[in-house]
């Protein structure tokens, strides 16, 4: 039994035990088959977008609010959107902010936070294994004829399969069903329509502070390395509490710092707009019928 005079120190020890687990847990371990399933829904994303999604998923607590912000500001593009991101002094990690031009991608992540958390944890604990799983899935889709170059992307033949945008300033968000593209096509199935590339985002140089420049976000598949904002991503399960990836042009808010008042009208996407991006179709004409703040 604890003596009463030792109770404060004992309580302090217990408090430390309770407070520590967030960054003292045993790292997760995913088998190859589990990783194949985890990466399936994003494995065919162009390399820059895939790398950014994997990094952002390591900050799952930031995703819901970022997805809402991106949805409400989706009508802003180019310099106007970049200015809004900077002016709002957003509290999320820059790796998450880099996805704000892609509300449909953040919507996918936010709609299944269990998956987002798992893929983020896997990337923290088993980055090399995650990259290997992506290559396995790409090889399957390529072998069955689903994954191939077109007017939007260039697909390499190996030894590592890369998916690179034809235009570095225009990033397509492919739509596909993992239950189709990673399996042999049934008789009579039109392979060419299995992956849609009708929805994309003009990223340009406006988002250079977040790494969106030609070659700024990439994989070195052979070295199992990921580069964001032209710097090797080094966040792991062990250092996740302290790691700060370099984004020199992004001003990071101090914890608890007050943000300026919202300066933009909030226009959530309409259902036709959401459905278009979900289905890999071109975005319908932008309309704003209601203005909210």
Secondary structure, DSSP 8 states (H G I E B T S, - for coil): ---GGGHHHHHHHHHHHHHHGGGTS------HHHHHHHHTTTTTS-HHHHHHHHHHGGGHHHHHHHHHHHHHTTT--HHHHHHHHHHTT--S-HHHHTTTT-HHHHHHHHHTHHHHHHHHHHHHH-HHHHHHHHHHHHHHHHHTT-S---SSEEE--SSS--EEESSTTEEE--B--HHHHTS---TT--GGGSSB---EEE-TGGGGGGT-STTTSEEETTTTEEEETTEE----TTTTTT-----TTS----TT-------S-B----HHHHHHHHTT-----------B-
